[in-house]
């Protein structure tokens, strides 16, 4: 029998406070390294503009940067779905509804970008 304590969802605890750790924690170093590379790409694009490089070359780098950010976002979304949303779904009720809405809204933002 599982004796893991289950959070009390009858209180006014917001859905985002039901976890002690986020799903991406196990990959935190990988995400940080990727974001540092993205930061470097952004600085490189600024330098290209400053140096008045060819427009198409700058646009190519912007496309690569956009793709890199989208991939980080998709990875975080996947982690969120596998951990936060899955945990809330097991609890059910308002916590699950809130997590599903939160995930749907995040997906809509990613699709629009």
Buried (B, 14 or more C-beta within 10 A) or exposed (E): EEEEEEBEBEEEEEBEEBBEEBBBEEBEEEBEEBEEEBEEBBEBBEEBEEEEEEEEEBEEBBEBBEEBBEEBBEBBBEBBBEBBBEBBBEBEEEBBEBBBEBBEEBBEEBEEE
